[in-house]
């Protein structure tokens, strides 16, 4: 999406080459899957992409499962029992990693030099174009970066993020026509992975489960961050939303347990 908005290439910390220009470099640092970039002290700003930990953890495990079983990336959803075993063995470490990631990037840059992008919003049909607009505005404030006009950003967002949405052919056509008005070839976008802009993992359909103790731990961690960054207006709504969603998961789990108890009595 960044490449499409700016027309410039991006890097990640695996393929990082500080001799070549890139508009951005993706990293999971300070987590172990990320790498501290050479010359990172010269990086002036940051785009912090956050995903609810309850969803980020199983997504990461699916990636590990694919690597371990020599499967194509973003192709397979791990069996639920495999997820539960990994979850119980690594939950505390993953929770600490998520918190450390947020604190590191929040503390490293001032509010003017960072923008928080919510993963759940950037892929949402309603909020996605708005988030893309925020991203474009932030990128446009970088020296040497020219972004496409604001009225074009929703078309670019749909082309990149919803490219394989077979249920939205009309919107896809509209995005193509919108790009054409600006003499932009939709196929010219320098996508990092043109063959798979979206993840379509096959496998058992399930909501990755957690136990009540784990849900409480997630809420406590998020609440701790909310208290630490109470003055951060860009982060607070995201954390509050994540806490609410964890509470909803907890309430749903309690209801199901109550229903089972009642059914056993009957």
JOZICOR-V342245 format. One record per residue. N is the residue number from 0. RES is the residue in three letters. PSI is psi in degrees with one decimal (* if undefined). OMEGA is omega in radians with two decimals (NA if undefined). D_FIRST is the distance of its C-alpha to the first C-alpha in Angstrom with 2 decimals. Layout:
# JOZICOR-V342245
N:RES:PSI:OMEGA:D_FIRST ; N:RES:PSI:OMEGA:D_FIRST
This chain:
# JOZICOR-V342245
0:UNK:-41.3:3.13:0.00 ; 1:UNK:-41.7:3.13:3.82 ; 2:UNK:-39.4:-3.13:5.41 ; 3:UNK:-37.6:-3.13:5.05 ; 4:UNK:-36.3:-3.02:6.13 ; 5:UNK:-22.3:-3.04:8.64 ; 6:UNK:13.1:-3.12:9.67 ; 7:UNK:153.4:-3.13:10.49 ; 8:UNK:155.1:3.03:10.52 ; 9:UNK:163.4:3.07:9.91 ; 10:UNK:169.5:2.84:12.74 ; 11:UNK:171.5:-3.02:14.01 ; 12:UNK:-9.6:3.08:17.57 ; 13:UNK:-44.0:-3.09:19.00 ; 14:UNK:15.9:-3.03:18.20 ; 15:UNK:133.4:3.09:18.52 ; 16:UNK:104.9:-3.04:20.54 ; 17:UNK:6.8:3.04:21.50 ; 18:UNK:-8.3:-3.13:22.97 ; 19:UNK:143.9:-3.11:19.69 ; 20:UNK:138.1:3.03:17.36 ; 21:UNK:145.6:-3.11:13.80 ; 22:UNK:-27.1:3.11:11.75 ; 23:UNK:159.9:3.08:11.29 ; 24:UNK:122.2:-3.13:12.93 ; 25:UNK:135.0:3.08:12.38 ; 26:UNK:151.3:3.03:15.81 ; 27:UNK:6.4:3.13:17.86 ; 28:UNK:140.6:0.24:20.74 ; 29:UNK:9.6:3.08:23.42 ; 30:UNK:160.0:-3.02:23.47 ; 31:UNK:-20.2:3.09:25.07 ; 32:UNK:-9.2:3.14:21.97 ; 33:UNK:166.5:-3.12:20.61 ; 34:UNK:136.4:3.04:22.17 ; 35:UNK:118.1:-3.04:23.32 ; 36:UNK:140.6:3.04:21.90 ; 37:UNK:127.7:-3.09:24.55 ; 38:UNK:17.2:-3.08:24.61 ; 39:UNK:-22.2:3.13:22.64 ; 40:UNK:-14.8:3.13:25.15 ; 41:UNK:-2.0:3.12:23.62 ; 42:UNK:119.8:-2.99:20.13 ; 43:UNK:-24.6:-3.02:20.34 ; 44:UNK:170.3:-3.08:17.72 ; 45:UNK:143.6:2.95:15.60 ; 46:UNK:113.5:-3.09:12.69 ; 47:UNK:111.4:-3.14:14.50 ; 48:UNK:120.6:-3.12:12.84 ; 49:UNK:140.6:3.04:15.82 ; 50:UNK:143.8:-3.12:16.80 ; 51:UNK:128.8:-3.13:20.35 ; 52:UNK:-32.3:3.13:22.55 ; 53:UNK:-22.6:3.08:24.31 ; 54:UNK:-31.9:-3.11:21.21 ; 55:UNK:-39.2:-3.10:19.76 ; 56:UNK:-52.0:3.13:23.10 ; 57:UNK:-30.4:3.08:23.54 ; 58:UNK:-41.7:3.10:20.02 ; 59:UNK:-40.9:3.12:20.91 ; 60:UNK:-38.7:3.08:24.27 ; 61:UNK:-40.0:3.09:22.92 ; 62:UNK:-46.0:3.12:21.15 ; 63:UNK:-39.9:3.14:24.51 ; 64:UNK:-41.2:3.10:26.39 ; 65:UNK:-43.3:-3.14:24.44 ; 66:UNK:-43.6:-3.11:25.04 ; 67:UNK:-32.5:-3.08:28.68 ; 68:UNK:12.6:3.07:29.31 ; 69:UNK:46.4:3.14:27.55 ; 70:UNK:157.8:3.12:25.18 ; 71:UNK:142.3:3.13:21.83 ; 72:UNK:139.4:-3.13:18.89 ; 73:UNK:37.6:-3.12:17.69 ; 74:UNK:-23.5:-2.94:20.78 ; 75:UNK:137.7:3.01:23.47 ; 76:UNK:127.8:-3.06:24.37 ; 77:UNK:151.5:3.06:27.26 ; 78:UNK:147.8:-3.03:30.69 ; 79:UNK:-36.9:3.14:31.45 ; 80:UNK:-34.4:3.08:34.42 ; 81:UNK:-39.7:3.10:32.45 ; 82:UNK:-45.9:-3.09:29.95 ; 83:UNK:-41.9:3.13:32.91 ; 84:UNK:-45.5:3.14:34.61 ; 85:UNK:-41.9:3.14:31.62 ; 86:UNK:-49.1:-3.08:30.88 ; 87:UNK:-28.1:-3.13:34.47 ; 88:UNK:-26.4:-2.97:34.57 ; 89:UNK:3.0:-3.00:31.40 ; 90:UNK:-50.7:-3.06:30.75 ; 91:UNK:-41.5:3.12:32.22 ; 92:UNK:-42.1:3.13:30.44 ; 93:UNK:-37.6:3.12:27.02 ; 94:UNK:-42.5:3.10:27.78 ; 95:UNK:-40.0:3.12:28.82 ; 96:UNK:-43.1:-3.12:25.71 ; 97:UNK:-45.7:-3.14:23.47 ; 98:UNK:-43.6:-3.12:25.71 ; 99:UNK:-39.5:3.11:25.92 ; 100:UNK:-48.2:-3.13:22.16 ; 101:UNK:-48.2:-3.09:21.99 ; 102:UNK:-40.4:-3.10:25.12 ; 103:UNK:-50.8:-3.06:24.23 ; 104:UNK:-31.6:3.07:21.05 ; 105:UNK:-39.1:-3.09:22.58 ; 106:UNK:-24.1:-3.05:25.72 ; 107:UNK:-31.4:-3.07:24.26 ; 108:UNK:148.6:3.08:22.64 ; 109:UNK:161.7:3.14:24.06 ; 110:UNK:-32.7:-3.12:22.49 ; 111:UNK:-19.8:-3.05:21.69 ; 112:UNK:17.1:3.06:19.74 ; 113:UNK:152.5:3.05:17.50 ; 114:UNK:139.3:3.14:15.28 ; 115:UNK:123.0:3.11:15.22 ; 116:UNK:123.8:-3.13:12.38 ; 117:UNK:120.7:-3.11:14.03 ; 118:UNK:-43.8:-3.10:12.55 ; 119:UNK:-31.5:3.13:14.94 ; 120:UNK:-39.1:-3.04:13.83 ; 121:UNK:-21.4:3.12:10.05 ; 122:UNK:-0.2:-3.10:11.09 ; 123:UNK:139.4:-3.09:14.11 ; 124:UNK:-35.3:-3.09:14.99 ; 125:UNK:-50.3:-3.02:16.61 ; 126:UNK:-18.2:-3.09:14.85 ; 127:UNK:-51.8:3.12:11.20 ; 128:UNK:-31.9:3.12:11.07 ; 129:UNK:-44.7:3.10:13.18 ; 130:UNK:-38.5:3.10:11.17 ; 131:UNK:-35.9:3.08:8.13 ; 132:UNK:-41.1:3.09:11.08 ; 133:UNK:-41.5:3.12:12.36 ; 134:UNK:-44.6:-3.13:9.39 ; 135:UNK:-41.1:3.14:9.57 ; 136:UNK:-40.9:3.13:13.31 ; 137:UNK:-44.5:3.13:13.38 ; 138:UNK:-36.8:-3.11:11.52 ; 139:UNK:-14.5:3.11:13.82 ; 140:UNK:4.6:3.12:16.76 ; 141:UNK:142.5:3.11:16.37 ; 142:UNK:131.6:3.08:18.90 ; 143:UNK:7.1:-3.12:17.89 ; 144:UNK:121.0:3.07:14.40 ; 145:UNK:121.4:-3.12:14.21 ; 146:UNK:162.8:3.12:11.48 ; 147:UNK:160.3:-3.13:11.85 ; 148:UNK:148.5:-3.11:14.51 ; 149:UNK:-37.1:-3.11:14.14 ; 150:UNK:-15.2:-3.13:15.50 ; 151:UNK:-18.8:-3.04:12.77 ; 152:UNK:-43.5:3.11:9.81 ; 153:UNK:-36.4:3.11:11.01 ; 154:UNK:-42.9:3.12:11.16 ; 155:UNK:-44.2:3.12:7.65 ; 156:UNK:-47.1:-3.09:6.76 ; 157:UNK:-38.6:3.13:9.64 ; 158:UNK:-42.0:-3.06:9.08 ; 159:UNK:-49.5:-3.00:6.07 ; 160:UNK:-37.7:-3.07:7.39 ; 161:UNK:26.5:-3.02:10.94 ; 162:UNK:-36.2:-3.07:11.35 ; 163:UNK:20.8:3.12:14.41 ; 164:UNK:93.6:-3.07:15.90 ; 165:UNK:-17.1:-3.13:19.33 ; 166:UNK:4.3:-3.06:20.81 ; 167:UNK:49.2:-3.07:18.80 ; 168:UNK:-37.3:-3.11:19.62 ; 169:UNK:-45.8:3.12:20.54 ; 170:UNK:-38.3:-3.14:17.27 ; 171:UNK:-40.4:3.12:15.51 ; 172:UNK:-41.2:3.13:18.13 ; 173:UNK:-38.7:3.14:17.75 ; 174:UNK:-38.0:3.11:14.07 ; 175:UNK:-43.2:3.14:15.24 ; 176:UNK:-37.3:3.12:18.17 ; 177:UNK:-40.4:3.12:16.30 ; 178:UNK:-37.7:-3.11:14.32 ; 179:UNK:-31.6:-3.14:17.71 ; 180:UNK:-25.3:-3.14:19.36 ; 181:UNK:17.3:3.13:17.58 ; 182:UNK:39.2:3.12:18.47 ; 183:UNK:127.1:3.11:14.97 ; 184:UNK:115.7:-3.12:14.95 ; 185:UNK:-25.7:-3.12:12.21 ; 186:UNK:-2.5:-3.09:13.16 ; 187:UNK:-5.0:-3.13:12.56 ; 188:UNK:134.5:-3.13:8.81 ; 189:UNK:67.6:3.13:8.99 ; 190:UNK:141.3:3.12:7.39 ; 191:UNK:-33.8:3.10:9.00 ; 192:UNK:84.2:-3.04:10.88 ; 193:UNK:-26.4:-3.08:11.13 ; 194:UNK:-16.3:-3.07:14.07 ; 195:UNK:68.6:3.13:12.74 ; 196:UNK:-22.5:3.09:9.23 ; 197:UNK:156.0:3.07:11.38 ; 198:UNK:128.6:3.09:14.46 ; 199:UNK:71.2:-3.10:17.74 ; 200:UNK:133.6:3.04:20.44 ; 201:UNK:158.7:3.13:23.94 ; 202:UNK:-172.1:-3.11:26.96 ; 203:UNK:135.4:3.13:28.99 ; 204:UNK:117.4:3.11:27.56 ; 205:UNK:156.0:2.99:28.28 ; 206:UNK:115.5:-3.07:27.21 ; 207:UNK:118.9:-3.04:27.62 ; 208:UNK:154.9:3.01:30.84 ; 209:UNK:157.9:3.03:32.01 ; 210:UNK:170.3:-3.05:35.53 ; 211:UNK:-37.5:3.13:36.67 ; 212:UNK:-39.7:3.13:37.13 ; 213:UNK:-40.1:3.10:33.53 ; 214:UNK:-41.1:3.10:32.28 ; 215:UNK:-37.7:3.13:34.58 ; 216:UNK:-39.2:3.10:33.30 ; 217:UNK:-44.9:3.13:29.69 ; 218:UNK:-40.9:-3.14:30.97 ; 219:UNK:-44.0:3.14:33.04 ; 220:UNK:-45.7:3.14:30.25 ; 221:UNK:-38.4:3.12:27.93 ; 222:UNK:-34.7:3.09:30.95 ; 223:UNK:-42.2:3.10:31.71 ; 224:UNK:-39.2:3.13:28.32 ; 225:UNK:-39.2:3.12:28.78 ; 226:UNK:-39.5:-3.11:32.17 ; 227:UNK:-37.6:-3.07:31.07 ; 228:UNK:42.9:-3.06:28.29 ; 229:UNK:-23.1:-3.12:30.12 ; 230:UNK:-2.1:-3.09:29.45 ; 231:UNK:97.4:-3.05:25.65 ; 232:UNK:-23.1:-3.14:24.69 ; 233:UNK:-29.0:-3.10:20.95 ; 234:UNK:-34.4:-3.06:21.74 ; 235:UNK:-48.8:-3.13:24.81 ; 236:UNK:-34.9:3.12:23.41 ; 237:UNK:-47.9:-3.13:21.07 ; 238:UNK:-40.6:3.12:24.08 ; 239:UNK:-39.8:3.10:26.41 ; 240:UNK:-43.1:3.14:24.30 ; 241:UNK:-39.3:3.09:24.14 ; 242:UNK:-44.4:3.13:27.89 ; 243:UNK:-42.3:-3.13:28.62 ; 244:UNK:-36.3:3.07:26.82 ; 245:UNK:-38.4:3.09:28.82 ; 246:UNK:-38.8:3.11:31.94 ; 247:UNK:-40.7:3.09:31.31 ; 248:UNK:-40.2:-3.14:31.00 ; 249:UNK:-44.1:3.13:34.19 ; 250:UNK:-41.8:3.13:36.01 ; 251:UNK:-40.3:3.13:35.14 ; 252:UNK:-41.0:3.12:36.44 ; 253:UNK:-39.2:3.12:39.63 ; 254:UNK:-42.8:-3.14:40.21 ; 255:UNK:-38.6:3.10:39.94 ; 256:UNK:-39.3:3.11:42.39 ; 257:UNK:-41.0:3.11:44.73 ; 258:UNK:-38.4:3.11:44.61 ; 259:UNK:-41.4:3.12:45.53 ; 260:UNK:-43.6:3.14:48.40 ; 261:UNK:-39.9:3.13:49.68 ; 262:UNK:-36.3:3.13:49.49 ; 263:UNK:-37.5:3.13:51.45 ; 264:UNK:-42.2:3.12:54.11 ; 265:UNK:*:NA:54.51
